[in-house]
Amino acid sequence: MIPLWALFISLHGPTSDNEEGRFLGLDPLFWGSMTSLPSLLLVLGWAGCFKWWYGSAGRMGKTGYVFTLVALLVPTLVDLITLMLGPPLLLPLEAVGLMLLAVGQHTPLLPRLIRQTLLGLGILLLLAFLVALVPIELSDRVQGYRIYGLMNSVLGGVGWMLLGSGLRTQLKERP
């Protein structure tokens, strides 16, 4: 996610004005849509752990799991089908889903560090969405595309890596 975002922002520019850069003959909108490839991997991993997540969660956690899965899947498919980077309309649903999952676990299967990572990632993504809501006139003055991307793609990417690493360790330790 991080290298694809860096390529996108270097071609598009840090504001709403598309600078129309090219890489391998392809425009920023194509490369922006490619930032959804890592999200597709997240969707596959998230869906692959369905029994584990769903089996260890209460109603709130199950709702959070479904919210997160839908919020990852729909924009990813839209971006990859249209080969354009769409607006982050379902980012609040993903953020809320992660936070619900963090607080909706009723079993000791999910260590505190993983719950904290889920909660932190949810809060980060919600803040990134709020940055995306800043009016374009102000956002462009402070290079809002760059700020949003740093929050969502870079810090969010690191958060997903930490979550994946923690879950992998956790799943290995289970009998």
Contacts in CASP RR format, 6 or more apart in sequence:
PFRMAT RR
TARGET T0000
AUTHOR 0000-0000-0000
METHOD contacts of the structure
MODEL  1
MIPLWALFISLHGPTSDNEEGRFLGLDPLFWGSMTSLPSLLLVLGWAGCF
KWWYGSAGRMGKTGYVFTLVALLVPTLVDLITLMLGPPLLLPLEAVGLML
LAVGQHTPLLPRLIRQTLLGLGILLLLAFLVALVPIELSDRVQGYRIYGL
MNSVLGGVGWMLLGSGLRTQLKERP
1 35 0 8 1.000
1 38 0 8 1.000
1 39 0 8 1.000
1 153 0 8 1.000
1 154 0 8 1.000
1 156 0 8 1.000
1 157 0 8 1.000
1 160 0 8 1.000
2 153 0 8 1.000
2 154 0 8 1.000
2 157 0 8 1.000
2 158 0 8 1.000
4 31 0 8 1.000
4 32 0 8 1.000
4 34 0 8 1.000
4 35 0 8 1.000
4 37 0 8 1.000
4 38 0 8 1.000
4 153 0 8 1.000
5 32 0 8 1.000
5 35 0 8 1.000
5 149 0 8 1.000
5 153 0 8 1.000
5 154 0 8 1.000
7 23 0 8 1.000
7 31 0 8 1.000
8 28 0 8 1.000
8 31 0 8 1.000
8 32 0 8 1.000
8 34 0 8 1.000
8 35 0 8 1.000
8 85 0 8 1.000
9 145 0 8 1.000
9 146 0 8 1.000
9 149 0 8 1.000
11 19 0 8 1.000
11 20 0 8 1.000
11 21 0 8 1.000
11 22 0 8 1.000
11 23 0 8 1.000
11 27 0 8 1.000
11 28 0 8 1.000
11 31 0 8 1.000
12 18 0 8 1.000
12 19 0 8 1.000
12 21 0 8 1.000
12 28 0 8 1.000
12 32 0 8 1.000
12 145 0 8 1.000
13 19 0 8 1.000
13 28 0 8 1.000
13 145 0 8 1.000
13 146 0 8 1.000
14 143 0 8 1.000
14 144 0 8 1.000
14 145 0 8 1.000
14 146 0 8 1.000
15 139 0 8 1.000
15 140 0 8 1.000
15 143 0 8 1.000
15 144 0 8 1.000
15 145 0 8 1.000
16 136 0 8 1.000
16 139 0 8 1.000
16 140 0 8 1.000
16 145 0 8 1.000
17 140 0 8 1.000
18 28 0 8 1.000
18 29 0 8 1.000
19 28 0 8 1.000
20 27 0 8 1.000
20 28 0 8 1.000
21 27 0 8 1.000
21 28 0 8 1.000
23 31 0 8 1.000
29 83 0 8 1.000
29 84 0 8 1.000
29 85 0 8 1.000
30 83 0 8 1.000
30 84 0 8 1.000
32 79 0 8 1.000
32 84 0 8 1.000
32 85 0 8 1.000
33 79 0 8 1.000
33 80 0 8 1.000
33 82 0 8 1.000
33 83 0 8 1.000
33 84 0 8 1.000
33 85 0 8 1.000
35 79 0 8 1.000
35 85 0 8 1.000
35 153 0 8 1.000
36 75 0 8 1.000
36 76 0 8 1.000
36 79 0 8 1.000
36 80 0 8 1.000
36 85 0 8 1.000
37 80 0 8 1.000
38 157 0 8 1.000
38 160 0 8 1.000
39 72 0 8 1.000
39 75 0 8 1.000
39 76 0 8 1.000
39 79 0 8 1.000
40 76 0 8 1.000
40 80 0 8 1.000
42 72 0 8 1.000
42 160 0 8 1.000
43 69 0 8 1.000
43 72 0 8 1.000
43 73 0 8 1.000
43 76 0 8 1.000
46 53 0 8 1.000
46 65 0 8 1.000
46 68 0 8 1.000
46 69 0 8 1.000
46 72 0 8 1.000
47 69 0 8 1.000
49 167 0 8 1.000
49 171 0 8 1.000
50 65 0 8 1.000
52 171 0 8 1.000
53 65 0 8 1.000
53 101 0 8 1.000
54 62 0 8 1.000
54 65 0 8 1.000
56 105 0 8 1.000
56 106 0 8 1.000
56 107 0 8 1.000
56 109 0 8 1.000
56 110 0 8 1.000
57 64 0 8 1.000
57 65 0 8 1.000
57 101 0 8 1.000
57 104 0 8 1.000
57 105 0 8 1.000
57 106 0 8 1.000
58 104 0 8 1.000
58 105 0 8 1.000
58 106 0 8 1.000
60 100 0 8 1.000
60 103 0 8 1.000
60 104 0 8 1.000
61 100 0 8 1.000
61 101 0 8 1.000
61 103 0 8 1.000
61 104 0 8 1.000
61 105 0 8 1.000
63 97 0 8 1.000
63 100 0 8 1.000
64 96 0 8 1.000
64 97 0 8 1.000
64 98 0 8 1.000
64 99 0 8 1.000
64 100 0 8 1.000
64 101 0 8 1.000
64 104 0 8 1.000
65 97 0 8 1.000
65 101 0 8 1.000
67 93 0 8 1.000
67 94 0 8 1.000
67 96 0 8 1.000
67 97 0 8 1.000
67 100 0 8 1.000
68 93 0 8 1.000
68 94 0 8 1.000
68 97 0 8 1.000
68 98 0 8 1.000
68 101 0 8 1.000
70 90 0 8 1.000
70 93 0 8 1.000
71 90 0 8 1.000
71 91 0 8 1.000
71 93 0 8 1.000
71 94 0 8 1.000
71 97 0 8 1.000
72 94 0 8 1.000
74 90 0 8 1.000
75 86 0 8 1.000
75 88 0 8 1.000
75 89 0 8 1.000
75 90 0 8 1.000
78 86 0 8 1.000
79 85 0 8 1.000
79 86 0 8 1.000
87 132 0 8 1.000
88 128 0 8 1.000
88 129 0 8 1.000
88 132 0 8 1.000
88 148 0 8 1.000
88 152 0 8 1.000
91 125 0 8 1.000
91 126 0 8 1.000
91 128 0 8 1.000
91 129 0 8 1.000
91 132 0 8 1.000
91 152 0 8 1.000
92 126 0 8 1.000
92 129 0 8 1.000
94 122 0 8 1.000
94 125 0 8 1.000
95 122 0 8 1.000
95 123 0 8 1.000
95 124 0 8 1.000
95 125 0 8 1.000
95 126 0 8 1.000
95 129 0 8 1.000
96 122 0 8 1.000
96 126 0 8 1.000
97 122 0 8 1.000
98 118 0 8 1.000
98 119 0 8 1.000
98 120 0 8 1.000
98 121 0 8 1.000
98 122 0 8 1.000
98 125 0 8 1.000
99 118 0 8 1.000
99 119 0 8 1.000
99 122 0 8 1.000
99 123 0 8 1.000
99 126 0 8 1.000
101 118 0 8 1.000
102 115 0 8 1.000
102 116 0 8 1.000
102 118 0 8 1.000
102 119 0 8 1.000
102 120 0 8 1.000
102 122 0 8 1.000
103 115 0 8 1.000
103 119 0 8 1.000
105 115 0 8 1.000
109 170 0 8 1.000
109 174 0 8 1.000
110 170 0 8 1.000
111 166 0 8 1.000
111 170 0 8 1.000
113 166 0 8 1.000
114 163 0 8 1.000
114 166 0 8 1.000
114 167 0 8 1.000
114 170 0 8 1.000
117 159 0 8 1.000
117 162 0 8 1.000
117 163 0 8 1.000
117 166 0 8 1.000
118 163 0 8 1.000
120 159 0 8 1.000
121 156 0 8 1.000
121 159 0 8 1.000
121 160 0 8 1.000
121 163 0 8 1.000
124 151 0 8 1.000
124 155 0 8 1.000
124 156 0 8 1.000
124 159 0 8 1.000
125 151 0 8 1.000
125 152 0 8 1.000
125 156 0 8 1.000
127 151 0 8 1.000
128 148 0 8 1.000
128 149 0 8 1.000
128 151 0 8 1.000
128 152 0 8 1.000
128 156 0 8 1.000
131 139 0 8 1.000
131 144 0 8 1.000
131 147 0 8 1.000
131 148 0 8 1.000
131 151 0 8 1.000
132 148 0 8 1.000
134 144 0 8 1.000
139 145 0 8 1.000
END
